[in-house]
Amino acid sequence: MEGKTNGKGLGVRPLARLVLGLSLLVALGTGMIMLPWSSTDGIAPLDAMFTAVSALTVTGLGVITTATDLTLFGHVMLILLIQIGGVGYMVLAVMFFRLIGRKISLLDRSALKESLGLVSISNVVELTRQVFFTVLIIEAVGATLLTVHWSGMMPLPQAAFYGAFHGVSAFCNAGFDLFNGNPQFPAGLPNDDVSLVIMGTLIFLGGLGIPVLFDLIRLRKTRRLSLHSQITLRVVATLVIAGAVAFFLSEYVSGGVLIGQNPVHATVMSLFQSVSARTAGFAVVGNFDRLEPATELVMMSLMFVGCAPASMGGGITTGTLSVMVLALWAFVRGQDTAVFKGKAIPGQTVRKASAVLTISILVVISVTWLISVTHSAPLDVVGFEVISAFATCGLSLGFTSELDWFGRLLIMFTMFWGRLGALTIIVSLAGIVRTKRIRYPEDRVLIG
Amino acid sequence: MLAREPSRDSPKPSLSFVRPALRIIVSLFLMVAAGTAVFYVPGVTTRPWELTEAMFTAVSALTVTGLTVITPSQDLTTAGQVVLMILIQIGGVGYMTLAVMMFRFIGRQITLADRLALRDQLGLVSVQGVADLARRIFITVLCIELVGMVLLLVVWAPDMEFFRALHFSAFHAVSGFCNAGFDLFTLHPDHLEGFPADPATLAIMSGLIVFGSLGIPILFDFIGYRKTGQLTLHTRMTVPLILTLNAIGAGAFYVAEAMAGGTLVDETPARAAMFSVFQSISSRSAGFIASPNFDQIEPTSSLLMMALMAIGGAPASMGGGITTGTFAVMVLALLAYARGRDTAIIKGRAIPGEMVRKASAVLTISILVVVTVTWLIALTHPGSLEEIAFEVISAFATCGLSLGFTENLNTFGRLLIMFMMFWGRAGALTVIVSLAQLSPPRRIRYPEERILIG
């Protein structure tokens, strides 16, 4: 395979292929949604495209009401798109990390190789098969549980379809649902404890990413977790708990959208919302646009951090967050390298993490500015929307439907960017200058 | 402390940094205590102040921020206003000197690099130079402020009695150069129109603010230019960056407020442009408000202001924020990474990996602190996220712009904002460094292992 040889400019081609592939998928998706029997009442091309991008990037922001504007056939198309966007991309990402090899992430590649137990390129097919089966099994279990649970409140065939739809949507962290705006379910997404626990678990597993899932599956055999899994699990657990506590504090204790619930249920809801905010985007309460400002900030932070790398989630990823914090700590302690559990984090990983953080901030601020200057809305609402798109999350303070065509294009662009990974586009834009073997004299500037 | 200097080449790097970092914090604390006490001297205030009011004012002046819970034109006597000016001067110049000296003293562990950079830029070769350095800084600052004061006096003298013009021009020259942002016009019974918005005043103030936000290393670089005939990389990088930021800021403010319909719609294009330029310069750390109805600016503009404030001034200057140095290094490192280079490069020079590490540390801690404090204030105060975040970033950047939220702060909020101003002025890393190094680091080398990112 070409990926194995050390040809020049090799880094660019898989990258261009990836961007091209996603563009084709978007075109295909738009076509699927625009099929006459997909929508109940016809659908504008831009709406269809927005929905397709949102599904393929597993975001969940919607300018249409999924439940009523699409037919059953349309729902099937949508769930296919989500599945392709979620799993297909996940596999793509894993292969991408491997293929792109030398230039960007020789390091990532070896990390992946280690965590996936791959030793040669011929294993990609095997890997794809494994990923696919793992995903299908998890989704099947989730769908079955949801079907059983929901069969009490709707006819069995509908329960089966809803179970499957929401099982996929949750595991892929897409955040599309068939309840909101559905006259049959005026209360919106069922927020009883059982539904929340099932969906929360699916979201959580989807957000861990393939490397960690595989690591967990093999745990019985290997008896040790890779550093990546250890860090990811810790960071994810911390984020979920901190998010839930913060949500509970400002929405229940000091009075907000959860007021009037019983404490146990409020706790489950807070936990679910915290899990969901990190990139799935299911809203646990109908009046989500009336969150306290403190909660908005927590949600934005959680979305911005997002999920593990090579998972269903977007954002800067938990990997970036943990490396930045470890590097900060190492720096102030006067150590040369960031250290976690007796392992040093290489300098290049730190450089990559800062690049991810910087580009993410620049993109989010620029897009927020552009939307804010062309739309009239409070800053927190616009910022929330943009971060949600960037993190492929899909939570919204109700601003999505107010977007004009320019705003929609920008949000699509942001979802695209978020799903491809913070650095992917800029790397492909920047081109590779590896032929230049010049060493420059060092010089210092003042900082901070 | 000077007595310890000879030992700075000894192999005890951790200790040599703890002291200066702690020293900065302790000295800031002592100054705050003294500053607070001054406001209880009879004849300084026109009414008795609450403790948090006095503390808040002292912290805001000493950190050259300019956020205020009192009205300087009403709540302070003329003597009190002079006291405030002195506090600003101490906070601005004293700290600037302290920072420069710290960069020189602390050494090996974190900023051997900075120390060398500063030594090159300031032309210092030995410890004996420190007293001389302090003297030079002080004289430079006084000269700039004096020029600014005379110019302001010329502009303002026709409109008010001479002694008031003298008093006002001195106060605003200091407040402008130190990027403090305190002014005596707001709510003054004789100046109901607020801060003078004529072109001459704004031009003079802008000049003072820009000089203040360049920082001593760059000012000295300019002064020494005739002799040396060359500028350091730091200067060549920072000055264009500051110009770019000001231009972008002014353009964006104009677009949002004058074109798309905002607070400057009713102004003539020339005046709108003038306000935009001034506000852009001022937001990078000074915090003067000349533009009308500033607390009603568009959301777009407040995002812009927050971004400019967060970036702030140059290192070792009157400004706060993550500093232009951090911003530049992060962007260069990003570009270098995207292009597959090992090192960030500017103007044919490589930026050392350690600088990139420091810049990321600054950015990370800044985000963590700002988000945490914003959350704490949002949790305990009613108010929109926009105005709270604006206030916190303003405090962190020691800027002093506000969307009018300062007066809504309760005691807890005031303490938090004081903490932010303090943190911002001490420098993003200073507080955490002094905390982190209370226990000495272990000298172990660890095996490397990689994790996935982004």
Interface residues (C-beta under 8 A of the other chain):
Chain A: G11 F97 K103 I104 L107 D108 S110 A111 L112 G209 P211 S226 L227 H228 I231 T232 A246 L249 S250 S254 E292 P293 A294 E296 L297 V298 S301 A308 P309 A310 I316 T317 G319 T320 S322 V323 M324 V325 A327 L328 W329 F331 V332 R333 G334 Q335 T337 V339 G342 K343 A344 I345 P346 G347 T349 V350 R351 K352 A353 S354 A355 V356 L357 T358 I359 L362 I365 T368 W369 S372 V373 T374 A377 P378 L379 D380 V382 G383 G421 A422 L423 I426 V427 L429 A430 G431 I432 V433 R434 R439 Y440 P441 E442 D443 R444 V445 L446 I447 G448
Chain B: P13 S14 F17 F103 Q109 I110 A113 D114 L116 A117 L118 G215 P217 L233 H234 M237 T238 A252 V255 A256 A260 E298 P299 T300 S302 L303 L304 A307 A314 P315 A316 I322 T323 G325 T326 A328 V329 M330 V331 A333 L334 L335 Y337 A338 R339 G340 R341 T343 I345 G348 R349 A350 I351 P352 G353 M355 V356 R357 K358 A359 S360 A361 V362 L363 T364 I365 L368 V371 T374 W375 A378 L379 G383 S384 L385 E386 I388 A389 G427 A428 L429 I432 V433 L435 A436 Q437 P441 R445 Y446 P447 E448 E449 R450 I451 L452 I453 G454
